[in-house]
Amino acid sequence: MAETGVPAGLTVDPADPRPPYEQLRQAVLRGREDGTLPAGTRLPPVRRLAEALGLAANTVAKAYRELESTGVIETRGRLGSFVRAGDRGEELAVEAARRYAETVAGLGVPSARALELVAAQLRRSG
């Protein structure tokens, strides 16, 4: 961890067009993939990370919630949030699903129809 208590690589670039929570989410994924945030790494508490990065606590909390919902991190109550070991295939599937959801939402496709389209493709591929 750096002097601020923030692991290297957990940064947000104000010039990046992606929302800060997405940049942070991607940084955790990248860190897990490249080994800079190995499984078991304790992430800074939401408020501490928000302060260190100059973000609102809700922004960091949103990134943590999304990472937890996809199994990238786990929160152990007062012990904090930790990076989980990942299955590379599942990680790629989660990322593909996220991109698909964003794309169909941008196209105005209703969620139920988007799910039907995915189910049909999965049936075709076996």
Buried (B, 14 or more C-beta within 10 A) or exposed (E): EEEEEBBEEBBBEEEEEEEBBBBBBBBBBEBBEEEBBEEEBBBBBBEBBBBBBEBEBEBBBBBBBBBBEBBBBEBEEEEBBBBBEBEEEEBEEBEEEBEEBEEBEEEEBEEEEBEEEBEEEEEEEE
